[in-house]
Amino acid sequence: MYSPRIQKLIELFSKFPTVGPRTAARFVFYLLRIPKEKVEELTKSINELKEEI
């Protein structure tokens, strides 16, 4: 149904508490719509959080 890359992200987001496949798909398609800079900001923040803990 979706490309393998999109499906992989949906599977990863679905592992979050209370997030099912439909919500995970919404997250993925939101990330595809926003500017690349915002996605980079999000990934940077996640990486920094993991490094600090």
C-alpha distance (Angstrom), angle and dihedral (degrees) to the residues before:
residue distance angle dihedral
M1 . . .
Y2 3.83 . .
S3 3.78 128.8 .
P4 3.82 114.2 -89.7
R5 3.82 92.0 -107.2
I6 3.80 93.0 52.5
Q7 3.79 91.6 44.3
K8 3.82 90.9 51.3
L9 3.82 91.5 53.5
I10 3.80 91.0 47.2
E11 3.80 89.5 52.8
L12 3.81 91.4 48.9
F13 3.81 94.5 48.4
S14 3.83 89.7 45.8
K15 3.80 88.2 65.1
F16 3.82 90.5 66.8
P17 3.81 113.0 101.8
T18 3.83 112.5 -89.5
V19 3.83 92.4 3.9
G20 3.78 115.3 121.5
P21 3.79 128.5 -173.5
R22 3.82 94.9 -87.1
T23 3.80 93.7 52.4
A24 3.79 90.3 43.1
A25 3.81 89.5 53.5
R26 3.81 89.4 51.5
F27 3.81 89.2 53.3
V28 3.80 91.4 51.0
F29 3.80 94.7 48.2
Y30 3.79 90.3 46.1
L31 3.81 89.2 54.5
L32 3.79 89.4 51.1
R33 3.82 91.1 53.4
I34 3.79 100.4 47.9
P35 3.81 123.0 79.4
K36 3.79 117.0 -82.6
E37 3.81 89.6 -117.6
K38 3.81 91.0 62.5
V39 3.80 91.5 50.8
E40 3.80 89.5 49.9
E41 3.81 90.0 49.5
L42 3.80 90.2 52.5
T43 3.80 94.4 48.1
K44 3.80 91.2 45.8
S45 3.81 91.1 52.4
I46 3.81 91.8 49.1
N47 3.81 91.7 49.1
E48 3.80 92.2 47.9
L49 3.79 90.8 49.8
K50 3.80 91.7 52.3
E51 3.81 91.6 48.0
E52 3.81 92.6 51.2
I53 3.78 95.3 50.4
